[in-house]
Amino acid sequence: MNMTDIQCFIKVTELMSFTKAAEALYTSQQAVSLHIKHLENTYKVQLFERKPSLKLTTSGQALLEAARDIIERENRLINQFTTMQDDFVGEIVIGLPPNR
């Protein structure tokens, strides 16, 4: 699983359209389809019922919940890294002789 696969999957579920997801992600419909196919091949499940209209399968719903958790955790990690870069992290110890 890679983050691009996950982001494409989430966008397709939000818009319930491969074409609209591709437009929103500034990519081709074929690229979005390949990302979804990669996820389906990786987990050996069908994520969407494609006819008569696009609909999440039970496996797709399970992946959607996990994908949202993954995105949330990634965002927290990015924020943590940003904070670590912006702040001085560490400890300064200053020693003085006893007669001072």
N, CA, C and O atoms as a GROMACS GRO file, in nm:
protein
  400
    1MET      N    1   0.085  -0.117   0.000
    1MET     CA    2   0.000   0.000   0.000
    1MET      C    3   0.090   0.123   0.000
    1MET      O    4   0.188   0.130   0.074
    2ASN      N    5   0.054   0.218  -0.083
    2ASN     CA    6   0.126   0.344  -0.077
    2ASN      C    7   0.025   0.458  -0.060
    2ASN      O    8  -0.095   0.441  -0.082
    3MET      N    9   0.076   0.572  -0.021
    3MET     CA   10  -0.013   0.683   0.014
    3MET      C   11  -0.091   0.734  -0.108
    3MET      O   12  -0.204   0.781  -0.092
    4THR      N   13  -0.034   0.727  -0.226
    4THR     CA   14  -0.106   0.772  -0.345
    4THR      C   15  -0.225   0.681  -0.372
    4THR      O   16  -0.333   0.728  -0.408
    5ASP      N   17  -0.207   0.549  -0.354
    5ASP     CA   18  -0.320   0.456  -0.368
    5ASP      C   19  -0.431   0.493  -0.270
    5ASP      O   20  -0.548   0.498  -0.307
    6ILE      N   21  -0.392   0.518  -0.147
    6ILE     CA   22  -0.489   0.551  -0.042
    6ILE      C   23  -0.561   0.683  -0.072
    6ILE      O   24  -0.683   0.692  -0.058
    7GLN      N   25  -0.485   0.784  -0.114
    7GLN     CA   26  -0.546   0.914  -0.143
    7GLN      C   27  -0.644   0.903  -0.260
    7GLN      O   28  -0.752   0.963  -0.257
    8CYS      N   29  -0.607   0.827  -0.363
    8CYS     CA   30  -0.699   0.806  -0.475
    8CYS      C   31  -0.825   0.732  -0.430
    8CYS      O   32  -0.936   0.769  -0.468
    9PHE      N   33  -0.806   0.629  -0.350
    9PHE     CA   34  -0.919   0.552  -0.300
    9PHE      C   35  -1.015   0.641  -0.221
    9PHE      O   36  -1.136   0.636  -0.242
   10ILE      N   37  -0.961   0.721  -0.132
   10ILE     CA   38  -1.046   0.809  -0.051
   10ILE      C   39  -1.120   0.909  -0.139
   10ILE      O   40  -1.239   0.934  -0.118
   11LYS      N   41  -1.051   0.966  -0.238
   11LYS     CA   42  -1.115   1.064  -0.326
   11LYS      C   43  -1.227   0.997  -0.407
   11LYS      O   44  -1.332   1.057  -0.426
   12VAL      N   45  -1.205   0.876  -0.455
   12VAL     CA   46  -1.311   0.805  -0.529
   12VAL      C   47  -1.431   0.780  -0.438
   12VAL      O   48  -1.546   0.795  -0.481
   13THR      N   49  -1.406   0.743  -0.312
   13THR     CA   50  -1.518   0.719  -0.221
   13THR      C   51  -1.592   0.848  -0.188
   13THR      O   52  -1.714   0.847  -0.169
   14GLU      N   53  -1.521   0.960  -0.181
   14GLU     CA   54  -1.586   1.088  -0.152
   14GLU      C   55  -1.676   1.131  -0.268
   14GLU      O   56  -1.786   1.181  -0.247
   15LEU      N   57  -1.628   1.112  -0.391
   15LEU     CA   58  -1.700   1.160  -0.509
   15LEU      C   59  -1.780   1.051  -0.580
   15LEU      O   60  -1.862   1.080  -0.666
   16MET      N   61  -1.755   0.925  -0.541
   16MET     CA   62  -1.819   0.808  -0.602
   16MET      C   63  -1.814   0.813  -0.755
   16MET      O   64  -1.910   0.783  -0.825
   17SER      N   65  -1.695   0.852  -0.802
   17SER     CA   66  -1.672   0.858  -0.946
   17SER      C   67  -1.521   0.856  -0.971
   17SER      O   68  -1.447   0.936  -0.913
   18PHE      N   69  -1.477   0.766  -1.057
   18PHE     CA   70  -1.336   0.761  -1.094
   18PHE      C   71  -1.298   0.887  -1.173
   18PHE      O   72  -1.190   0.943  -1.155
   19THR      N   73  -1.387   0.928  -1.262
   19THR     CA   74  -1.361   1.046  -1.346
   19THR      C   75  -1.352   1.173  -1.263
   19THR      O   76  -1.259   1.252  -1.281
   20LYS      N   77  -1.446   1.194  -1.173
   20LYS     CA   78  -1.444   1.314  -1.089
   20LYS      C   79  -1.325   1.312  -0.994
   20LYS      O   80  -1.267   1.416  -0.966
   21ALA      N   81  -1.290   1.195  -0.944
   21ALA     CA   82  -1.172   1.183  -0.857
   21ALA      C   83  -1.047   1.220  -0.934
   21ALA      O   84  -0.959   1.289  -0.882
   22ALA      N   85  -1.037   1.173  -1.058
   22ALA     CA   86  -0.921   1.206  -1.142
   22ALA      C   87  -0.910   1.356  -1.163
   22ALA      O   88  -0.802   1.413  -1.154
   23GLU      N   89  -1.022   1.420  -1.191
   23GLU     CA   90  -1.023   1.566  -1.210
   23GLU      C   91  -0.979   1.636  -1.082
   23GLU      O   92  -0.899   1.730  -1.087
   24ALA      N   93  -1.031   1.592  -0.969
   24ALA     CA   94  -0.997   1.655  -0.841
   24ALA      C   95  -0.850   1.636  -0.806
   24ALA      O   96  -0.790   1.721  -0.740
   25LEU      N   97  -0.792   1.524  -0.849
   25LEU     CA   98  -0.652   1.495  -0.818
   25LEU      C   99  -0.557   1.539  -0.930
   25LEU      O  100  -0.436   1.515  -0.922
   26TYR      N  101  -0.611   1.602  -1.034
   26TYR     CA  102  -0.532   1.650  -1.148
   26TYR      C  103  -0.451   1.537  -1.211
   26TYR      O  104  -0.332   1.549  -1.236
   27THR      N  105  -0.520   1.427  -1.235
   27THR     CA  106  -0.457   1.312  -1.299
   27THR      C  107  -0.558   1.250  -1.395
   27THR      O  108  -0.669   1.300  -1.409
   28SER      N  109  -0.520   1.143  -1.460
   28SER     CA  110  -0.610   1.078  -1.554
   28SER      C  111  -0.699   0.977  -1.484
   28SER      O  112  -0.667   0.928  -1.375
   29GLN      N  113  -0.811   0.947  -1.547
   29GLN     CA  114  -0.902   0.846  -1.494
   29GLN      C  115  -0.832   0.711  -1.494
   29GLN      O  116  -0.853   0.630  -1.404
   30GLN      N  117  -0.750   0.687  -1.594
   30GLN     CA  118  -0.676   0.560  -1.602
   30GLN      C  119  -0.580   0.546  -1.484
   30GLN      O  120  -0.566   0.437  -1.428
   31ALA      N  121  -0.513   0.654  -1.445
   31ALA     CA  122  -0.421   0.649  -1.331
   31ALA      C  123  -0.497   0.615  -1.202
   31ALA      O  124  -0.451   0.534  -1.122
   32VAL      N  125  -0.612   0.678  -1.183
   32VAL     CA  126  -0.694   0.648  -1.064
   32VAL      C  127  -0.735   0.501  -1.066
   32VAL      O  128  -0.727   0.433  -0.964
   33SER      N  129  -0.780   0.452  -1.180
   33SER     CA  130  -0.819   0.312  -1.192
   33SER      C  131  -0.704   0.218  -1.158
   33SER      O  132  -0.723   0.116  -1.093
   34LEU      N  133  -0.583   0.254  -1.202
   34LEU     CA  134  -0.466   0.171  -1.172
   34LEU      C  135  -0.435   0.168  -1.022
   34LEU      O  136  -0.396   0.064  -0.968
   35HIS      N  137  -0.452   0.282  -0.955
   35HIS     CA  138  -0.429   0.286  -0.809
   35HIS      C  139  -0.532   0.198  -0.736
   35HIS      O  140  -0.497   0.126  -0.642
   36ILE      N  141  -0.656   0.204  -0.779
   36ILE     CA  142  -0.759   0.122  -0.717
   36ILE      C  143  -0.732  -0.026  -0.746
   36ILE      O  144  -0.744  -0.110  -0.657
   37LYS      N  145  -0.695  -0.057  -0.869
   37LYS     CA  146  -0.663  -0.195  -0.906
   37LYS      C  147  -0.544  -0.246  -0.826
   37LYS      O  148  -0.542  -0.363  -0.786
   38HIS      N  149  -0.446  -0.160  -0.800
   38HIS     CA  150  -0.330  -0.199  -0.720
   38HIS      C  151  -0.375  -0.238  -0.579
   38HIS      O  152  -0.330  -0.340  -0.526
   39LEU      N  153  -0.462  -0.159  -0.520
   39LEU     CA  154  -0.514  -0.192  -0.387
   39LEU      C  155  -0.590  -0.324  -0.390
   39LEU      O  156  -0.574  -0.408  -0.302
   40GLU      N  157  -0.675  -0.341  -0.492
   40GLU     CA  158  -0.754  -0.464  -0.501
   40GLU      C  159  -0.662  -0.586  -0.518
   40GLU      O  160  -0.688  -0.691  -0.459
   41ASN      N  161  -0.558  -0.572  -0.598
   41ASN     CA  162  -0.464  -0.684  -0.618
   41ASN      C  163  -0.382  -0.710  -0.492
   41ASN      O  164  -0.356  -0.826  -0.458
   42THR      N  165  -0.343  -0.605  -0.423
   42THR     CA  166  -0.264  -0.620  -0.301
   42THR      C  167  -0.342  -0.698  -0.195
   42THR      O  168  -0.288  -0.790  -0.133
   43TYR      N  169  -0.467  -0.663  -0.176
   43TYR     CA  170  -0.547  -0.724  -0.070
   43TYR      C  171  -0.638  -0.837  -0.120
   43TYR      O  172  -0.708  -0.901  -0.041
   44LYS      N  173  -0.636  -0.859  -0.253
   44LYS     CA  174  -0.715  -0.966  -0.314
   44LYS      C  175  -0.864  -0.956  -0.278
   44LYS      O  176  -0.928  -1.053  -0.240
   45VAL      N  177  -0.914  -0.834  -0.290
   45VAL     CA  178  -1.056  -0.805  -0.265
   45VAL      C  179  -1.108  -0.712  -0.374
   45VAL      O  180  -1.030  -0.650  -0.446
   46GLN      N  181  -1.239  -0.705  -0.385
   46GLN     CA  182  -1.302  -0.606  -0.472
   46GLN      C  183  -1.348  -0.492  -0.382
   46GLN      O  184  -1.421  -0.515  -0.285
   47LEU      N  185  -1.307  -0.370  -0.412
   47LEU     CA  186  -1.338  -0.255  -0.328
   47LEU      C  187  -1.468  -0.186  -0.368
   47LEU      O  188  -1.535  -0.125  -0.285
   48PHE      N  189  -1.504  -0.196  -0.496
   48PHE     CA  190  -1.624  -0.129  -0.546
   48PHE      C  191  -1.707  -0.226  -0.629
   48PHE      O  192  -1.655  -0.310  -0.702
   49GLU      N  193  -1.839  -0.212  -0.616
   49GLU     CA  194  -1.930  -0.270  -0.714
   49GLU      C  195  -1.944  -0.162  -0.820
   49GLU      O  196  -1.979  -0.048  -0.788
   50ARG      N  197  -1.918  -0.196  -0.943
   50ARG     CA  198  -1.912  -0.093  -1.047
   50ARG      C  199  -2.043  -0.078  -1.126
   50ARG      O  200  -2.062   0.023  -1.194
   51LYS      N  201  -2.132  -0.174  -1.118
   51LYS     CA  202  -2.257  -0.166  -1.193
   51LYS      C  203  -2.372  -0.202  -1.101
   51LYS      O  204  -2.354  -0.290  -1.018
   52PRO      N  205  -2.487  -0.142  -1.109
   52PRO     CA  206  -2.525  -0.040  -1.206
   52PRO      C  207  -2.464   0.097  -1.177
   52PRO      O  208  -2.450   0.179  -1.267
   53SER      N  209  -2.427   0.122  -1.052
   53SER     CA  210  -2.357   0.246  -1.019
   53SER      C  211  -2.246   0.212  -0.919
   53SER      O  212  -2.248   0.106  -0.857
   54LEU      N  213  -2.152   0.303  -0.905
   54LEU     CA  214  -2.038   0.279  -0.818
   54LEU      C  215  -2.083   0.274  -0.671
   54LEU      O  216  -2.152   0.364  -0.622
   55LYS      N  217  -2.042   0.168  -0.604
   55LYS     CA  218  -2.081   0.147  -0.464
   55LYS      C  219  -1.970   0.072  -0.392
   55LYS      O  220  -1.910  -0.020  -0.449
   56LEU      N  221  -1.941   0.110  -0.269
   56LEU     CA  222  -1.839   0.041  -0.190
   56LEU      C  223  -1.886  -0.098  -0.151
   56LEU      O  224  -2.002  -0.118  -0.116
   57THR      N  225  -1.795  -0.194  -0.157
   57THR     CA  226  -1.823  -0.328  -0.105
   57THR      C  227  -1.794  -0.326   0.045
   57THR      O  228  -1.748  -0.226   0.099
   58THR      N  229  -1.822  -0.437   0.111
   58THR     CA  230  -1.789  -0.449   0.253
   58THR      C  231  -1.639  -0.434   0.274
   58THR      O  232  -1.595  -0.368   0.368
   59SER      N  233  -1.561  -0.494   0.186
   59SER     CA  234  -1.415  -0.479   0.193
   59SER      C  235  -1.373  -0.335   0.170
   59SER      O  236  -1.282  -0.285   0.236
   60GLY      N  237  -1.441  -0.269   0.078
   60GLY     CA  238  -1.412  -0.128   0.052
   60GLY      C  239  -1.440  -0.041   0.173
   60GLY      O  240  -1.364   0.051   0.203
   61GLN      N  241  -1.548  -0.071   0.243
   61GLN     CA  242  -1.583   0.004   0.365
   61GLN      C  243  -1.477  -0.016   0.472
   61GLN      O  244  -1.439   0.078   0.541
   62ALA      N  245  -1.430  -0.141   0.487
   62ALA     CA  246  -1.326  -0.169   0.586
   62ALA      C  247  -1.197  -0.095   0.552
   62ALA      O  248  -1.131  -0.039   0.640
   63LEU      N  249  -1.161  -0.094   0.423
   63LEU     CA  250  -1.040  -0.022   0.382
   63LEU      C  251  -1.057   0.128   0.401
   63LEU      O  252  -0.963   0.196   0.441
   64LEU      N  253  -1.175   0.180   0.375
   64LEU     CA  254  -1.200   0.324   0.393
   64LEU      C  255  -1.177   0.366   0.538
   64LEU      O  256  -1.114   0.469   0.564
   65GLU      N  257  -1.226   0.288   0.632
   65GLU     CA  258  -1.204   0.320   0.774
   65GLU      C  259  -1.056   0.317   0.808
   65GLU      O  260  -1.006   0.406   0.877
   66ALA      N  261  -0.986   0.214   0.760
   66ALA     CA  262  -0.842   0.205   0.785
   66ALA      C  263  -0.767   0.318   0.716
   66ALA      O  264  -0.673   0.374   0.773
   67ALA      N  265  -0.808   0.352   0.595
   67ALA     CA  266  -0.741   0.458   0.519
   67ALA      C  267  -0.755   0.593   0.589
   67ALA      O  268  -0.660   0.671   0.594
   68ARG      N  269  -0.871   0.619   0.643
   68ARG     CA  270  -0.890   0.746   0.716
   68ARG      C  271  -0.800   0.752   0.839
   68ARG      O  272  -0.744   0.857   0.870
   69ASP      N  273  -0.786   0.639   0.909
   69ASP     CA  274  -0.695   0.633   1.023
   69ASP      C  275  -0.551   0.657   0.979
   69ASP      O  276  -0.476   0.728   1.045
   70ILE      N  277  -0.513   0.596   0.868
   70ILE     CA  278  -0.377   0.612   0.817
   70ILE      C  279  -0.348   0.758   0.783
   70ILE      O  280  -0.243   0.810   0.819
   71ILE      N  281  -0.441   0.823   0.715
   71ILE     CA  282  -0.423   0.964   0.678
   71ILE      C  283  -0.415   1.051   0.803
   71ILE      O  284  -0.331   1.141   0.811
   72GLU      N  285  -0.501   1.023   0.901
   72GLU     CA  286  -0.499   1.101   1.026
   72GLU      C  287  -0.365   1.084   1.098
   72GLU      O  288  -0.307   1.182   1.146
   73ARG      N  289  -0.317   0.961   1.105
   73ARG     CA  290  -0.188   0.936   1.172
   73ARG      C  291  -0.073   1.002   1.097
   73ARG      O  292   0.020   1.054   1.158
   74GLU      N  293  -0.079   0.999   0.963
   74GLU     CA  294   0.026   1.064   0.885
   74GLU      C  295   0.025   1.215   0.911
   74GLU      O  296   0.131   1.276   0.925
   75ASN      N  297  -0.092   1.275   0.916
   75ASN     CA  298  -0.102   1.419   0.943
   75ASN      C  299  -0.046   1.454   1.080
   75ASN      O  300   0.023   1.555   1.095
   76ARG      N  301  -0.075   1.371   1.180
   76ARG     CA  302  -0.019   1.395   1.313
   76ARG      C  303   0.133   1.384   1.311
   76ARG      O  304   0.202   1.463   1.376
   77LEU      N  305   0.185   1.288   1.238
   77LEU     CA  306   0.330   1.270   1.228
   77LEU      C  307   0.394   1.389   1.159
   77LEU      O  308   0.499   1.437   1.202
   78ILE      N  309   0.333   1.438   1.053
   78ILE     CA  310   0.385   1.555   0.982
   78ILE      C  311   0.386   1.676   1.076
   78ILE      O  312   0.484   1.750   1.080
   79ASN      N  313   0.278   1.695   1.152
   79ASN     CA  314   0.273   1.805   1.248
   79ASN      C  315   0.381   1.791   1.355
   79ASN      O  316   0.443   1.890   1.395
   80GLN      N  317   0.403   1.669   1.400
   80GLN     CA  318   0.507   1.645   1.500
   80GLN      C  319   0.645   1.680   1.444
   80GLN      O  320   0.725   1.744   1.511
   81PHE      N  321   0.672   1.638   1.321
   81PHE     CA  322   0.801   1.670   1.259
   81PHE      C  323   0.817   1.820   1.240
   81PHE      O  324   0.926   1.874   1.260
   82THR      N  325   0.709   1.888   1.201
   82THR     CA  326   0.715   2.033   1.182
   82THR      C  327   0.745   2.102   1.314
   82THR      O  328   0.827   2.194   1.319
   83THR      N  329   0.680   2.059   1.419
   83THR     CA  330   0.703   2.116   1.552
   83THR      C  331   0.847   2.094   1.596
   83THR      O  332   0.909   2.183   1.652
   84MET      N  333   0.899   1.976   1.570
   84MET     CA  334   1.036   1.945   1.609
   84MET      C  335   1.135   2.034   1.533
   84MET      O  336   1.239   2.071   1.588
   85GLN      N  337   1.105   2.067   1.409
   85GLN     CA  338   1.194   2.151   1.330
   85GLN      C  339   1.185   2.298   1.373
   85GLN      O  340   1.285   2.370   1.370
   86ASP      N  341   1.065   2.341   1.412
   86ASP     CA  342   1.044   2.480   1.448
   86ASP      C  343   1.091   2.513   1.589
   86ASP      O  344   1.132   2.626   1.615
   87ASP      N  345   1.085   2.419   1.677
   87ASP     CA  346   1.120   2.442   1.817
   87ASP      C  347   1.259   2.387   1.845
   87ASP      O  348   1.307   2.293   1.781
   88PHE      N  349   1.322   2.449   1.943
   88PHE     CA  350   1.446   2.393   1.991
   88PHE      C  351   1.410   2.284   2.090
   88PHE      O  352   1.341   2.308   2.189
   89VAL      N  353   1.456   2.166   2.062
   89VAL     CA  354   1.423   2.053   2.147
   89VAL      C  355   1.552   2.006   2.212
   89VAL      O  356   1.651   1.982   2.144
   90GLY      N  357   1.548   1.992   2.341
   90GLY     CA  358   1.666   1.944   2.412
   90GLY      C  359   1.677   2.007   2.548
   90GLY      O  360   1.583   2.072   2.596
   91GLU      N  361   1.789   1.987   2.610
   91GLU     CA  362   1.811   2.035   2.746
   91GLU      C  363   1.947   2.102   2.753
   91GLU      O  364   2.045   2.050   2.700
   92ILE      N  365   1.952   2.216   2.817
   92ILE     CA  366   2.078   2.286   2.839
   92ILE      C  367   2.108   2.281   2.988
   92ILE      O  368   2.024   2.314   3.072
   93VAL      N  369   2.229   2.240   3.020
   93VAL     CA  370   2.271   2.233   3.159
   93VAL      C  371   2.388   2.330   3.176
   93VAL      O  372   2.486   2.324   3.103
   94ILE      N  373   2.375   2.419   3.274
   94ILE     CA  374   2.481   2.516   3.301
   94ILE      C  375   2.538   2.482   3.441
   94ILE      O  376   2.465   2.474   3.540
   95GLY      N  377   2.666   2.464   3.443
   95GLY     CA  378   2.729   2.431   3.570
   95GLY      C  379   2.806   2.552   3.625
   95GLY      O  380   2.876   2.620   3.550
   96LEU      N  381   2.792   2.577   3.754
   96LEU     CA  382   2.865   2.684   3.822
   96LEU      C  383   2.943   2.624   3.937
   96LEU      O  384   2.897   2.531   4.003
   97PRO      N  385   3.060   2.678   3.961
   97PRO     CA  386   3.138   2.627   4.075
   97PRO      C  387   3.066   2.664   4.206
   97PRO      O  388   2.991   2.762   4.210
   98PRO      N  389   3.088   2.586   4.313
   98PRO     CA  390   3.017   2.610   4.440
   98PRO      C  391   3.048   2.743   4.504
   98PRO      O  392   2.966   2.791   4.583
   99ASN      N  393   3.161   2.807   4.475
   99ASN     CA  394   3.194   2.934   4.537
   99ASN      C  395   3.132   3.054   4.468
   99ASN      O  396   3.163   3.167   4.506
  100ARG      N  397   3.051   3.037   4.376
  100ARG     CA  398   2.986   3.151   4.308
  100ARG      C  399   2.855   3.177   4.367
  100ARG      O  400   2.784   3.268   4.324
   0.00000   0.00000   0.00000
